[in-house]
Amino acid sequence: MREKGLFRKIQLIGGSTYTVSLPKEWVRSIKLKPGDYVSVISQPDDTILISPRGSRFKRKNEATIEVDTALQRDSLIREIIGFYLAGYNVIRVSFEKPPKTSVKAIKDELRKRLIGVEAVSESSKELMIQALVGVEQLPVKTALKKMVDIVASMVDESIIALRKCDESLAREIAERDDEADRFYFYVVRQLKRAVVERSFLDEIGLKHPRECLGYRIIMKSIERAADHASRIASRVAEVGETPEELLEWIDKMSGLSVKMLQDSIDLLYHFDIKKAHSLMENNRYLREIKKDATRTLYALKLEIQKLLNLAFIIDSLERIGEYSADIVEIAINLSIEPA
């Protein structure tokens, strides 16, 4: 059992150097010895983080998945993503027998769903996957903004497809949800690492561990907004021609919901409490526009399937605004210094 609540007296050596002893159980448990170095990092809450320094203290970096012939491709992909999110840079997939699913199909699916993940070696018995992109190449806040840009373009272009009755464009937009998911998984991977390694916080541009939880919820809100953007595009592909009086309301809703999403993310970089309150008011305004859009929709007396698809589009636009409001609330909470 580890010692808890230990107190150490600060000693003054040579008139200018303050020292404090380390608990021997901790030193022995990680096999430190005299002459080894430790990293000392001051934290925002006035505490100090002490951690071992040196290559032999690096975190575990490689994982192996043993695959039997019964494991389906989707199940294997889920396991690989799980190890990716846990922070492993090298994932070895070992096959008991040649897999039923082609290795190429597995690689293609991983490239589609994860950023910077490549197969660096493969054979009939093993596939070795490596994560090649880190925060040095793609900072967390850059990835977050890119994800929001994808969602915004999906919504904007879906409404263009609705106006033009362009089914092929709508179906192409619906498939972009995978692009948003790639950034989602990437950022969650970095946040998980920061929770375990507090020294990693600075590298991803955060100041306090509590921010990890806030950003984790923010990423989920953006991911859900992306899901609704994809569903809007899917429904647009089935709608056909839409009356102009309804399109005007949908235009208003889409423009406002996209702006709310983009502005809510801007608060994370340049917080402004007045702007935050204004965005929350916009969410109420969006709900009022939805009421007008819904009244217009039902007054048109459309064929039932078309009506349901349009109602779903209107509802999804409102939901994107609600997720934006959730992000605003988290931005407000993160702006307040903890007690």
C-alpha positions in Angstrom: 0.0 0.0 0.0 1.3 3.4 -0.9 1.9 6.0 1.8 -0.7 8.7 1.9 -0.8 12.2 3.5 3.0 12.3 4.1 4.5 15.5 5.2 8.1 16.6 4.5 9.9 19.5 6.0 11.6 22.0 3.6 15.3 22.2 4.2 17.6 25.1 3.3 21.0 24.1 2.1 23.9 26.5 1.4 21.7 29.5 2.1 20.0 29.5 -1.3 18.7 26.0 -2.1 15.5 24.5 -0.8 15.1 20.7 -0.7 12.5 18.2 0.3 12.9 14.4 0.6 11.0 12.0 -1.5 9.0 9.0 -0.1 11.3 6.0 -0.2 8.4 3.7 -1.2 7.7 5.8 -4.3 11.4 5.9 -5.2 11.7 2.1 -4.9 8.5 1.4 -6.7 9.7 3.1 -9.9 13.3 1.9 -9.4 14.9 5.4 -9.0 18.4 5.5 -7.6 20.8 8.3 -6.5 22.0 10.3 -9.4 18.7 9.9 -11.4 16.8 12.9 -12.5 13.2 13.8 -11.8 11.1 16.4 -13.7 9.6 19.1 -11.4 6.8 21.1 -13.0 4.7 23.8 -11.2 1.0 23.4 -11.7 -1.8 26.1 -12.0 -3.2 25.1 -8.6 0.1 26.0 -6.8 1.1 22.3 -6.6 4.2 20.7 -8.0 4.3 17.6 -10.3 7.3 15.4 -9.8 7.8 12.6 -12.4 10.7 10.4 -13.4 12.9 11.6 -16.3 14.6 9.4 -18.8 13.9 6.9 -21.6 13.4 3.9 -19.2 10.4 5.7 -17.6 8.5 6.4 -20.8 4.9 5.2 -21.0 4.0 1.9 -22.5 3.9 2.6 -26.3 3.0 -0.7 -27.9 -0.1 -3.0 -27.8 -0.9 -6.4 -29.3 -4.4 -7.7 -30.3 -4.7 -11.4 -30.7 -7.3 -12.2 -33.4 -9.1 -15.5 -33.9 -11.0 -16.4 -37.1 -14.3 -15.7 -35.4 -13.6 -12.0 -34.8 -15.5 -9.8 -37.3 -14.0 -6.8 -39.0 -16.1 -4.2 -37.2 -15.2 -5.7 -33.8 -11.5 -5.6 -34.7 -11.8 -2.0 -35.8 -13.5 -1.1 -32.5 -10.6 -2.7 -30.6 -7.9 -0.9 -32.6 -9.7 2.4 -32.1 -9.8 1.6 -28.3 -6.1 1.1 -28.2 -5.6 4.3 -30.3 -7.7 6.3 -27.9 -5.7 4.9 -25.0 -2.6 6.5 -26.5 -0.7 3.5 -28.0 1.5 4.5 -30.9 2.1 1.0 -32.2 -0.6 -1.6 -32.4 0.2 -5.1 -33.6 -2.7 -7.2 -34.8 -1.7 -10.9 -34.7 -3.8 -13.3 -36.7 -4.2 -16.9 -35.5 -5.1 -17.8 -39.1 -5.5 -15.7 -42.3 -8.4 -13.3 -41.5 -11.8 -13.7 -43.3 -11.7 -9.9 -44.0 -8.8 -8.8 -46.3 -6.1 -6.9 -44.5 -6.5 -4.1 -47.2 -10.1 -3.6 -46.1 -8.9 -3.2 -42.5 -6.3 -0.7 -43.5 -8.7 1.3 -45.6 -11.2 1.5 -42.8 -8.5 2.7 -40.4 -7.3 5.4 -42.8 -10.9 6.6 -43.2 -11.6 6.8 -39.5 -8.2 7.7 -37.8 -5.8 10.6 -38.5 -2.2 9.7 -39.3 -2.6 6.0 -38.7 -0.7 3.8 -41.2 0.2 0.1 -41.6 4.0 0.0 -41.4 4.3 -3.7 -42.0 2.0 -6.6 -42.8 2.0 -10.3 -43.5 -0.5 -13.2 -43.4 0.1 -13.5 -39.6 0.5 -9.9 -38.4 -0.5 -6.3 -39.2 1.5 -3.6 -37.5 -0.2 -0.2 -37.3 1.5 3.0 -36.2 0.1 6.5 -35.2 2.4 8.9 -37.1 0.7 12.2 -36.3 0.9 14.0 -32.9 0.3 17.4 -31.4 3.5 18.7 -33.0 2.1 18.2 -36.4 -1.6 18.9 -35.5 -2.3 20.9 -32.4 -5.5 20.0 -30.5 -7.2 23.4 -31.0 -6.4 23.3 -34.7 -8.0 19.9 -35.0 -11.0 21.1 -33.1 -11.4 24.1 -35.5 -11.0 21.9 -38.6 -13.8 19.6 -37.3 -16.1 22.6 -36.8 -15.3 23.8 -40.4 -16.3 20.3 -41.7 -19.6 20.5 -39.9 -20.3 24.0 -41.1 -19.5 23.1 -44.7 -21.7 20.0 -44.5 -24.7 22.0 -43.3 -24.2 24.9 -45.8 -23.7 22.6 -48.8 -26.7 20.4 -47.7 -29.0 23.5 -48.0 -27.5 24.2 -51.4 -28.3 20.6 -52.4 -31.8 21.0 -51.1 -32.4 24.1 -53.2 -30.9 22.5 -56.3 -32.6 19.1 -55.7 -29.0 17.6 -56.1 -29.2 14.1 -54.7 -25.7 13.1 -55.7 -24.2 16.2 -53.8 -26.4 15.4 -50.8 -25.2 11.8 -50.7 -21.6 12.9 -51.0 -22.0 15.3 -48.1 -23.5 12.7 -45.9 -20.4 10.6 -46.2 -18.2 13.4 -44.8 -19.2 12.4 -41.3 -16.2 10.1 -41.3 -13.9 13.1 -41.7 -15.4 14.7 -38.6 -15.0 11.5 -36.7 -11.3 11.3 -37.5 -10.7 14.7 -35.8 -13.0 13.6 -32.9 -10.9 10.4 -32.2 -7.7 12.4 -32.6 -8.5 15.0 -30.0 -10.0 12.5 -27.6 -6.8 10.5 -27.8 -4.8 13.6 -26.8 -7.2 14.5 -24.0 -7.0 11.0 -22.5 -3.2 11.2 -22.5 -3.3 14.6 -20.8 -5.4 13.2 -18.0 -2.8 10.5 -17.3 0.3 12.7 -18.0 -0.3 16.1 -16.5 3.0 17.3 -18.0 1.3 16.8 -21.4 -1.3 19.6 -20.7 1.1 22.3 -21.9 1.8 20.5 -25.1 -1.9 20.4 -26.1 -2.4 24.1 -25.0 -4.4 23.5 -21.8 -3.6 24.9 -18.4 -5.6 22.8 -15.9 -6.7 19.1 -15.8 -10.3 20.2 -15.4 -10.2 21.6 -18.9 -9.8 18.0 -20.3 -13.3 17.2 -19.1 -14.7 20.3 -20.6 -13.0 19.8 -24.0 -14.1 16.1 -23.9 -17.7 17.2 -23.7 -17.2 19.9 -26.3 -15.8 17.3 -28.7 -18.8 15.1 -28.2 -21.1 18.0 -28.9 -19.3 18.8 -32.1 -19.4 15.1 -33.1 -23.1 15.0 -32.5 -23.6 18.1 -34.6 -21.6 16.4 -37.3 -24.0 13.4 -37.1 -27.0 15.7 -37.5 -25.3 17.4 -40.5 -24.8 14.0 -42.1 -28.5 13.1 -41.4 -29.6 16.4 -42.9 -27.7 15.6 -46.1 -29.2 12.1 -46.1 -32.8 13.4 -45.9 -32.1 16.1 -48.5 -31.2 13.3 -50.9 -34.8 12.0 -50.6 -36.8 15.3 -50.5 -36.9 16.5 -54.1 -38.3 20.0 -54.8 -39.0 22.1 -51.7 -41.5 25.1 -51.7 -39.7 28.5 -51.6 -41.6 29.7 -48.5 -40.3 26.8 -46.5 -36.7 27.1 -47.9 -36.6 30.7 -46.6 -37.1 29.5 -43.0 -34.7 26.6 -43.5 -32.1 29.1 -44.8 -32.5 31.2 -41.7 -32.2 28.2 -39.4 -29.1 26.8 -41.1 -27.3 30.2 -41.2 -28.0 30.8 -37.6 -27.1 27.3 -36.3 -23.8 27.3 -38.3 -22.8 30.7 -37.0 -23.7 29.7 -33.4 -21.4 26.6 -33.7 -18.5 28.6 -35.1 -18.9 31.5 -32.6 -19.2 29.1 -29.6 -15.8 27.6 -30.5 -14.3 31.1 -30.9 -15.2 31.6 -27.2 -12.6 29.0 -26.3 -9.9 31.2 -27.9 -11.2 34.7 -27.1 -13.7 34.5 -24.3 -16.2 37.3 -24.1 -19.0 37.0 -21.6 -21.3 39.4 -23.4 -20.9 37.4 -26.6 -21.6 34.2 -24.6 -24.9 35.6 -23.3 -25.7 36.8 -26.8 -25.2 33.3 -28.2 -27.6 31.8 -25.6 -30.2 34.4 -26.7 -29.6 33.3 -30.3 -30.5 29.7 -29.3 -33.9 31.0 -28.1 -34.3 32.9 -31.3 -33.5 29.7 -33.3 -36.3 27.9 -31.4 -38.7 30.6 -32.5 -37.7 30.3 -36.1 -38.2 26.6 -35.9 -41.8 27.2 -34.8 -42.4 29.4 -37.8 -40.7 26.8 -40.1 -42.8 24.0 -38.7 -46.1 25.9 -39.0 -45.2 26.7 -42.7 -44.3 23.0 -43.3 -47.6 21.6 -42.0 -49.6 24.3 -43.8 -48.2 23.0 -47.2 -50.0 19.6 -46.8 -47.2 17.7 -48.4 -47.0 14.0 -49.1 -46.2 12.3 -45.7 -42.7 11.0 -46.5 -41.6 14.3 -47.8 -43.1 16.1 -44.8 -41.3 13.8 -42.4 -37.9 14.3 -44.1 -38.3 18.1 -44.1 -39.4 18.0 -40.4 -36.3 16.0 -39.6 -34.1 18.5 -41.4 -35.7 21.4 -39.4 -35.3 19.4 -36.1 -31.6 18.6 -36.8 -30.8 22.3 -37.5 -32.3 23.1 -34.1 -30.3 20.4 -32.5 -27.0 21.8 -33.9 -27.9 25.1 -32.3 -28.6 23.3 -29.0 -25.1 21.6 -29.1 -23.6 25.1 -29.7 -25.4 26.4 -26.6 -23.9 23.5 -24.7 -20.4 24.5 -25.8 -21.1 28.1 -24.8 -22.1 26.9 -21.3 -18.8 25.0 -21.0 -16.8 28.0 -22.3 -18.4 30.1 -19.5 -17.5 27.4 -16.9 -13.9 27.1 -18.1 -13.5 30.9 -18.0 -14.1 31.0 -14.2 -11.1 30.3 -12.0 -11.7 27.3 -9.7 -12.3 28.0 -6.0 
